[in-house]
Amino acid sequence: MVNSTVVLDAGELAAAGLLLDIDGAVATVTLNRPERRNAMTFAMWRGLARIGDSLPESVRVVVLQGAGPSFSAGIDLSMFQPAGAEGGDSFFNSAGADPADTDRLIAGLQEGYTWLRRPEIVSIAAVRGHAIGGGFQLALACDLRVLADDAQFCMKETALGLVPDLTGTKPLVETVGLSRAIELCLTARTVHADEAARLGLAELVVPGAELDGAVRDLTGALLAVNPGAAVATKRLLQQASRNSLEEQAAAERREQAGRLKELFSAS
């Protein structure tokens, strides 16, 4: 649920490299560090989590995009230096920390990704250029991905001696299968837009000049359906893979009963 007590400060978001624009039912979140190819820091991940906590209930579609020619180059490598990134974010401050502290740190960063899966919204990643590591995982956290034809995905973590830890492993395996996910992650190779489409990692690939228009068209189509039915249907689809046929059939009955009650009570 949205936490209405969280108040977002535009200045704080800007300092974290984020922009938020809410226009009626559509929220556009922009990763805004183009001089660093939108490289990600602790502050950016925490800012994303705050956005998720503060969205008004009127928002039905969230669009994630990057300023400039790249979606995100992934983790800001300056965080591996003692001085850290802007604002002092550095892994040196957490190196050797108690495992429980590290667990809490990463869990907090993951919250910048998990809210994108809420049934109340449909999230769209509009990807141009590089989407590397944490940027790739941010795209994977979204329900839908629309790619410019210059988009490039790469799960870079193993090349840095790390593992993907921003909720990307589950959607990657579910989308491309275990064997392909192992190959992509353990080689850290680049997946270009055309291959991404073949693997199911993109719903649509368009020329770069058409990306914004394609996202607008998709957003309009999503907003054209009944809001309550959209939420209930997304909820159903999210549980389908883990339910047995009998469990899913029962879930469908429950959701439909709720929809019929609402529709007839409104008439």
C-alpha positions as CSV (number, residue, x, y, z in Angstrom):
1,M,0.0,0.0,0.0
2,V,1.0,3.6,-0.6
3,N,2.3,5.3,2.6
4,S,0.7,8.7,2.4
5,T,2.8,10.0,5.3
6,V,6.0,10.0,3.2
7,V,6.6,13.5,1.8
8,L,8.9,13.8,-1.1
9,D,11.2,16.7,-1.4
10,A,12.1,17.6,-5.0
11,G,15.5,18.8,-3.9
12,E,16.3,15.6,-2.1
13,L,15.3,13.6,-5.2
14,A,17.4,15.8,-7.4
15,A,20.4,15.3,-5.1
16,A,19.9,11.6,-5.5
17,G,19.9,11.9,-9.3
18,L,16.1,11.5,-9.7
19,L,13.2,13.5,-11.2
20,L,9.6,12.7,-10.6
21,D,6.7,14.0,-12.7
22,I,3.1,13.1,-11.9
23,D,0.5,13.9,-14.5
24,G,-2.8,12.5,-13.5
25,A,-2.7,8.7,-13.6
26,V,0.9,8.6,-14.9
27,A,4.1,9.0,-12.9
28,T,7.4,9.4,-14.8
29,V,10.5,8.7,-12.9
30,T,13.7,9.8,-14.6
31,L,17.2,8.7,-13.6
32,N,18.9,12.0,-13.9
33,R,22.7,11.7,-13.8
34,P,23.4,11.9,-17.6
35,E,27.0,13.0,-17.0
36,R,27.5,9.6,-15.3
37,R,25.3,7.7,-17.7
38,N,22.8,7.6,-14.8
39,A,25.1,5.4,-12.7
40,M,23.4,4.4,-9.5
41,T,24.2,5.1,-5.9
42,F,22.8,4.2,-2.5
43,A,21.0,7.6,-2.6
44,M,19.4,6.9,-5.9
45,W,18.1,3.5,-4.8
46,R,16.8,4.9,-1.6
47,G,15.2,7.7,-3.5
48,L,13.4,5.2,-5.7
49,A,12.1,3.5,-2.6
50,R,10.8,6.8,-1.3
51,I,9.0,7.4,-4.6
52,G,7.3,4.1,-4.3
53,D,6.2,4.8,-0.7
54,S,4.7,8.2,-1.6
55,L,2.8,7.7,-4.9
56,P,-0.7,8.9,-4.8
57,E,-3.5,6.4,-5.2
58,S,-4.5,8.1,-8.5
59,V,-1.3,6.8,-10.2
60,R,-2.0,3.8,-12.4
61,V,1.1,3.7,-14.7
62,V,4.7,4.4,-13.8
63,V,7.3,5.0,-16.5
64,L,11.0,4.6,-15.7
65,Q,13.5,6.3,-18.1
66,G,17.0,7.6,-18.1
67,A,18.1,11.2,-19.0
68,G,20.4,11.3,-22.0
69,P,21.5,8.5,-24.2
70,S,21.6,5.7,-21.6
71,F,19.0,4.2,-19.3
72,S,21.7,3.4,-16.6
73,A,25.3,2.3,-16.6
74,G,24.6,0.4,-13.4
75,I,26.4,0.9,-10.1
76,D,28.5,4.0,-9.8
77,L,32.0,2.5,-9.7
78,S,33.3,5.5,-7.7
79,M,31.5,3.8,-4.7
80,F,34.3,1.2,-4.7
81,Q,36.7,4.1,-3.8
82,P,37.2,5.4,-0.2
83,A,35.9,8.8,-1.2
84,G,32.8,7.3,-2.7
85,A,30.3,8.8,-5.1
86,E,28.5,12.2,-4.7
87,G,27.2,12.4,-1.2
88,G,29.8,10.1,0.1
89,D,28.1,6.8,-0.8
90,S,30.8,4.1,-0.6
91,F,31.1,0.4,-0.1
92,F,34.1,1.1,2.1
93,N,31.7,2.3,4.8
94,S,30.0,-1.1,4.9
95,A,33.0,-3.4,4.1
96,G,33.5,-5.9,6.9
97,A,30.2,-5.0,8.4
98,D,28.2,-7.4,10.5
99,P,26.2,-9.7,8.1
100,A,23.0,-8.6,9.7
101,D,23.8,-5.0,8.9
102,T,24.7,-5.9,5.3
103,D,21.4,-7.7,5.0
104,R,19.5,-4.7,6.2
105,L,21.5,-2.4,3.9
106,I,20.7,-4.5,0.8
107,A,17.1,-5.0,1.8
108,G,16.6,-1.2,2.0
109,L,18.1,-0.8,-1.5
110,Q,15.9,-3.6,-2.9
111,E,12.9,-1.6,-1.8
112,G,13.7,0.8,-4.7
113,Y,12.8,-2.1,-7.0
114,T,10.1,-4.2,-5.3
115,W,7.3,-1.5,-5.4
116,L,7.3,-1.5,-9.2
117,R,5.6,-4.9,-9.0
118,R,2.6,-3.8,-7.0
119,P,-0.8,-4.8,-8.5
120,E,-2.1,-1.2,-8.2
121,I,0.3,0.1,-10.9
122,V,1.7,-1.1,-14.2
123,S,5.4,-0.2,-14.6
124,I,7.1,0.4,-17.9
125,A,10.8,0.7,-18.5
126,A,11.6,2.9,-21.4
127,V,15.1,1.9,-22.3
128,R,17.6,3.5,-24.6
129,G,21.3,2.9,-24.7
130,H,23.0,1.0,-21.8
131,A,21.0,-0.8,-19.1
132,I,23.8,-2.5,-17.1
133,G,23.8,-4.3,-13.8
134,G,21.5,-2.5,-11.4
135,G,20.0,-0.7,-14.5
136,F,19.2,-4.0,-16.1
137,Q,17.7,-5.2,-12.9
138,L,15.6,-2.0,-12.7
139,A,14.2,-2.7,-16.2
140,L,13.5,-6.3,-15.1
141,A,11.6,-5.1,-12.0
142,C,9.1,-3.3,-14.4
143,D,6.1,-5.1,-15.8
144,L,6.8,-4.1,-19.3
145,R,10.0,-3.1,-21.2
146,V,9.9,-0.9,-24.4
147,L,13.4,-0.6,-26.0
148,A,15.0,1.7,-28.4
149,D,16.9,-0.2,-31.1
150,D,20.2,0.9,-29.5
151,A,19.3,-0.6,-26.1
152,Q,21.9,-2.9,-24.5
153,F,21.3,-5.2,-21.5
154,C,24.2,-6.6,-19.5
155,M,24.3,-8.3,-16.1
156,K,27.8,-7.1,-15.1
157,E,27.9,-8.0,-11.4
158,T,30.0,-11.2,-11.7
159,A,32.7,-9.3,-13.7
160,L,33.0,-7.0,-10.6
161,G,33.2,-9.9,-8.2
162,L,29.6,-9.4,-7.1
163,V,26.2,-11.0,-7.5
164,P,23.0,-9.5,-8.8
165,D,21.2,-8.5,-5.6
166,L,18.6,-6.0,-6.7
167,T,15.7,-8.5,-7.3
168,G,16.8,-9.2,-10.9
169,T,17.6,-12.9,-10.7
170,K,14.0,-14.1,-10.3
171,P,12.4,-12.2,-13.3
172,L,15.5,-13.1,-15.4
173,V,15.1,-16.8,-14.8
174,E,11.3,-16.7,-15.2
175,T,11.7,-14.9,-18.6
176,V,14.6,-16.6,-20.3
177,G,15.0,-19.9,-18.4
178,L,17.7,-21.1,-16.0
179,S,20.3,-22.1,-18.6
180,R,20.1,-18.8,-20.5
181,A,20.1,-16.8,-17.3
182,I,23.3,-18.6,-16.2
183,E,24.9,-17.9,-19.5
184,L,24.0,-14.2,-19.4
185,C,25.1,-13.6,-15.8
186,L,28.3,-15.7,-15.8
187,T,29.6,-14.3,-19.1
188,A,28.4,-10.7,-18.4
189,R,27.9,-10.4,-22.1
190,T,25.8,-7.7,-23.8
191,V,22.4,-8.4,-25.1
192,H,21.3,-6.1,-27.8
193,A,17.8,-5.0,-28.4
194,D,17.0,-7.5,-31.2
195,E,18.1,-10.4,-29.1
196,A,16.4,-9.0,-26.0
197,A,13.1,-9.1,-28.0
198,R,13.7,-12.7,-29.1
199,L,14.4,-13.7,-25.5
200,G,11.2,-12.1,-24.2
201,L,13.1,-9.4,-22.3
202,A,11.3,-6.7,-24.4
203,E,7.7,-6.3,-25.3
204,L,8.5,-3.8,-28.0
205,V,11.6,-2.5,-29.9
206,V,11.3,0.7,-31.8
207,P,13.7,3.2,-33.5
208,G,15.1,5.6,-30.9
209,A,13.2,8.6,-32.3
210,E,10.0,6.6,-31.7
211,L,10.6,5.5,-28.1
212,D,8.7,8.3,-26.4
213,G,5.7,7.9,-28.7
214,A,5.6,4.2,-28.3
215,V,5.6,4.5,-24.5
216,R,2.8,7.1,-24.7
217,D,0.7,4.8,-26.9
218,L,1.2,1.9,-24.5
219,T,0.4,4.0,-21.5
220,G,-2.8,5.2,-23.2
221,A,-3.9,1.6,-23.9
222,L,-3.2,0.6,-20.3
223,L,-5.3,3.5,-19.0
224,A,-8.2,2.7,-21.3
225,V,-9.3,-0.4,-19.4
226,N,-11.2,-0.5,-16.2
227,P,-8.9,0.3,-13.2
228,G,-10.3,-2.3,-10.8
229,A,-10.2,-5.0,-13.4
230,A,-6.6,-4.1,-14.3
231,V,-5.5,-4.4,-10.6
232,A,-7.4,-7.7,-10.1
233,T,-6.0,-9.2,-13.4
234,K,-2.4,-8.2,-12.6
235,R,-2.8,-9.8,-9.2
236,L,-4.1,-13.0,-10.8
237,L,-1.3,-13.1,-13.4
238,Q,1.4,-12.6,-10.7
239,Q,0.3,-15.7,-8.8
240,A,-0.4,-17.9,-11.8
241,S,3.0,-19.5,-12.1
242,R,3.2,-20.6,-8.4
243,N,-0.4,-21.8,-8.2
244,S,-1.7,-25.2,-9.2
245,L,-4.6,-25.2,-11.7
246,E,-7.1,-25.7,-8.9
247,E,-5.6,-22.9,-6.8
248,Q,-5.6,-20.5,-9.8
249,A,-9.2,-21.4,-10.7
250,A,-10.2,-20.6,-7.1
251,A,-8.3,-17.3,-7.3
252,E,-10.1,-16.4,-10.5
253,R,-13.4,-17.1,-8.8
254,R,-12.6,-14.9,-5.9
255,E,-11.4,-12.0,-8.0
256,Q,-14.4,-12.3,-10.3
257,A,-16.8,-12.3,-7.3
258,G,-15.2,-9.1,-6.2
259,R,-15.5,-7.5,-9.6
260,L,-19.2,-8.5,-10.0
261,K,-20.0,-7.1,-6.5
262,E,-18.4,-3.8,-7.3
263,L,-19.9,-3.5,-10.8
264,F,-23.5,-4.3,-9.6
265,S,-23.2,-2.1,-6.5
266,A,-22.2,0.8,-8.7
267,S,-25.2,0.3,-11.0
